[in-house]
Amino acid sequence: MAKSKKITIGNFNQIIIRNIVIILVLTLIGALSAGLYARHKRITFFTAESSVILNIKVTQTDYKNAAMMAEKGMMHSYEEILNNQETMKKAEKYLPANLRKNYSDGQLASAVSINSAPDSLVLKITARTTQENDSVKIANAVAEAAQTQLPKYSPNNSNVRILTRATRDNVSAKTTPSVKKYVVLGAALGLLVGMIFSFSITTWKSI
């Protein structure tokens, strides 16, 4: 007949201390591992923005209101036109020679997003790359291309002019992934593993 194991206060304290140490060590390992992984994978994206506006030629009030409504109805189409292959090929020509070699029209389209606000004739051009200068040049190149591309599709033969140009002063930067978030997640995972592991050891030794 097997003898049952007696747990004394001293043994109980040892179990508690051992489990706390295991949990703390695995929590620390999880936090450090996740933090190092995040640092290794970190990348900074730079976002530059330019904008263009549709300039309606009509001067008579009635015609101008109708023209504005027609142009506003085209804004979603203009967004798609500005991000299509034809426009990107045009934008390539406005890039410095060194950037032309680095970006195909497909890569430019991936880096660029076009947006417009409701009831507005302004199109915002956003370029996002891993190089600050590239983002600025690309945003401005697409704005230049917009001046020749959009009037082709305008129901009123409206002109397009550049409203704002991207500069290095207004570039925003964002680094991902967040090391802090990964450390917290790693610590939480390490804590969970530590609790399961220490509980398993305690249960096994008490059998």
N, C-alpha and C positions, 0 to 999 in steps of 0.2 A: 504494500500500500504506500503510495507516494506521499511524502511529507509536504504539507502546505507551507508556502514561504511566508514567514512573518515579516511584516513591514514595521520597522521601528521608526521613531521620530528622526533619528539620524539618517536612516536609509531614505526616508521620505524627503528630507532636506536635500540629500544628494541627488535624488531624482529630479527635484524641482530645479536645482542649480544646473544640472546637466542639460535638461530640456531648454532652459533659458539660454544657455550658451549655444546649443545647437541652433535654436531659432534665430538668435542674434547673428551668428556666423553666416547662416544661409541667407538671411535678410541682407547682410552686408555684401555677400558675394553676388546676390541678385542685383543689388543697386549698382555695384561697381561694373559688373558685366554689361548691364543695360546701358549705363552711362558711357562706357568705352565704345560700345557698338554704335550708339548715337553719334558720338564724336567722330567716329570713322566714316559714318554715312552722311555727315553734315554737308549741306550745300547751300550757298546763298544765291537767291534769285533777285535780280534788279528789275524793277518795273518803271517804265517811262511812259508818259502820256502826252499826246498831241491832240488837237481837235480841228475839225473843219466845219464850215457852215455853208448851207445853201443860200445863195444870194439871188433872190428873185428879181428879174428885170422889170416886170410890169409895174407901172406907176399909178394907173387908174385904180381907185379903191376897190370897186366891185370885182374887177379882174384879179387884183392882187389878192383879195381874200380867197377867191376860188383857186388861184395858183398856189397859195399857201396850203390850202386843204389838200390839193393834189400832191404837193411835195411831202406833206406830213404822212399821207397815205403810202408814200414810196419809201419811207425811212427804213422799214424792215428789209426791203429789197436792197436798198443801198448798203446796209450792213453786210449782206451776203455778197454783193458785188465787190465791195472793198476787200473781202477776204477770199476772193476766188483766185484761180491760177493766173488768169490774164492780168489782174491788178498786181499780183505779187511779182510777175515777170517785169511789169512796168516799174515797180518799186525797186527791183534789183538795180536798175539803171541809175537810180539816185543814190545808191550806196557807194562808199569808197571802194576802190579796187580790192583792197585786202579783205573787206567783208564779203564782197561778191563771191570770193573763192570759198568762203566758209559757210555760206548759206545758200541752199537751193530755194526755188520758189516754194517747194513743199515745206521746207524747214521754216521759211518766213511765215507761211500761213499758220503753222503750229505755234509760232512765237507771238502771233498777233491776235488780238480780239477787238471787235468793233461793237460799240454800244451807243444807243441813243436814248434820251429821256422822253417820256410821253409828252406830246404837244410841243415838240422842239424840232428845230431844223439843224441842230448841232450833232455831229457824229464824233464820239470820243474814240481815239485810236490808242490802244494799249499794247506795248511790246514788253515781253517778259523773257529775259535770258539770264545766263550766269555771268555776263559781263556788262558792267554799267554803261560803257561807251557804246556797246553793240545795241543795247535797248534804246538808247537815245537816237542813234542813227537810223535804226529800223523804224521807230515811231514817226520820225520826220520824213523818211523816204516814202512811207505809205501815205502820209498827208500830201506830199508832192504828187504822188500818183493819183490821188483822189481828185485833184484839180483837173486832170485830163480825162479820167475814166467816168466819173459820175455824170458830167454834162451830156454824155452820149445817151444816157437813159432817162434824163429829166424830161417830163411831159411839157415843161415850160422853157426848155433850153436854158435853165438857170446856170449861173456861174457858181463855182465852188472856190471859196478862199480859205486860207489857213487862218484859224482863229488864235490858236496857241501852238507854240513849238515846244517840243521836249528839250529840256536842258539837264545838265548834270546836277543842278541845284534842286530840282524837284523830283529826282528819282527816289523811289522808295525801295528799301531792301528788306528781304525776309529770309531768315535762315531756318532750314528744316533738316532733319527733325529736331524737336526741342529736347535738349539733353535733360533738362529738368523733369519733363514728363516721363521720359524713358527711365530715369533714376527712380521716380516714384512708382512706376509700373513694375520695374525690376525688384524694388524693395518689397512691394506687395506680393509678388509672385514668390520671392524668397521666403517671406514670412509664412505664406500658405504651405509651401513645401516643408519648411522647418517644423511647423506645427504637426503636419501629417507624419513626418519622419520621426519626430520625438515621441509622438503618441504611439506609433507603431512599435518603437523600441521598448517603451514602457510596458505596453500590452504583452509583447513577446516575452520579456524578462519576468513578467508576473505569472506567466503560465506554468 
